[in-house]
Amino acid sequence: MEAVIGVLVIVIVVFAIVTLLRSIRIVPQQRMDVVERLGKYKRTLTPGLNVLVPFVDAVRSKVDMREQVVSFPPQPVITSDNLVVSIDTVLYFKVVDPVRATYEISNFLQAIEQLTVTTLRNVIGSLDLERALTSREEINRHLSTVLDETTGRWGIKVTRVEIKAIEPPPSIRDSMEKQMRAERERRATILNAEGHKQAQILTAEGEKQAAVLRADGDRQSRILQAEGQAKAIRTVFDAIHTANPSQKVLAYQYLQALPQIANGSANKVWIVPTELTKALEGLGGALGGLANMAGDVPASSVNAAEVEREAAAAAQAAADAAAQVDEQVRVAEAQVSGDPDRTAALPAPDPIPPSAALGGADYNGTQVQRDPA
């Protein structure tokens, strides 16, 4: 009798433990359990500790409320240009109503997969291959809109649909690779031609600027040389006017300049001005007079009046030549400076009296005493 009582006590304890376990249900976070009482929906258990009626209430389904990711296998789809492509899709969704997800559809994952395949075929069927490859965003938006409208009554929210890959047939891939290679070669050729064109343009612009700079430098150099020559001529003639040389000195300078005029391999022909010949005649006459005074020629063969006339004529010719050169200097200086009024900048040389060559008076009017011999 005691054994029977012990077994009965053990059975009662085990029954109590089982009853307690069936009446207490702990639901984790982000999960909801759908409870049925005697086969009819009773309530939904929220996360935490929940109490059930043992042997009366039962958990029908455990619904995960987190966002889920499903990758469907590749699906063959025909485009509008009759090409078969293989498309992989990835679906993001979450259950917003566990009761509808449990009672409105038997297997919502399979339903979502079939709905995605049919919608994808409808969308891709209206596009050609080239547009299908470049319109993934449009396809994604269309799929997401259709799936969200359909799965809303199932208590499911489709958050995002992505086209993972679009694989055309191997022959089409080869043709596309050849086309892309030819397009890249065309772009490379165009870029090379544009680069060569730009390089030639830059080179031409550089040569143009260099030529302009060289021309400007040459112009500045010529201006500076002309100004230097004008200053040199002005300085020489100022010195000549200040020193007031005699006609004999000018004739002697003519003689010294003759070798420089004839110097050079290119000087085949050179011209002796008439003023120079007159000056030489005057110088020769003056030297003849000096020789006569020194006793080199007999006094009876020298005509003093004729020598005086020739010396006066040579002196007058030299003075005219000096005036002409001075006028040319003033004109050159005016051309360099660009001011026509500067032609009168240099003072006109004082006329050299012909008697200065004969020793009658110097340039300043001072009487020169002749040698009585």
Secondary structure, 3 states (H helix, E strand, C coil): CHHHHHHHHHHHHHHHHHHHHHHEEEECCCEEEEEEECCEEEEEECCEEEECCCCCEEEEEEEECCCEEEEEEEEEEECCCCCEEEEEEEEEEEECCHHHHHHCCCCHHHHHHHHHHHHHHHHHHCCCHHHHHHCHHHHHHHHHHHHHHHHHHHCEEEEEEEEEEEECCHHHHHHHHHHHHHHHHHHHHHHHHHHHHHHHHHHHHHHHHHHHHHHHHHHHHHHHHHHHHHHHHHHHHHHHHHHCCCHHHHHHHHHHHHHHHHCCCCCCCCCCCHHHHHHHHHHHHHHHHHHHHHCCCCHHHCCHHHHHHHHHHHHHHHHHHHHHHHHHHHHHHHHHHCCHHHHHCCCCCCCCCHHHHHCCECCCCCECCCCCC
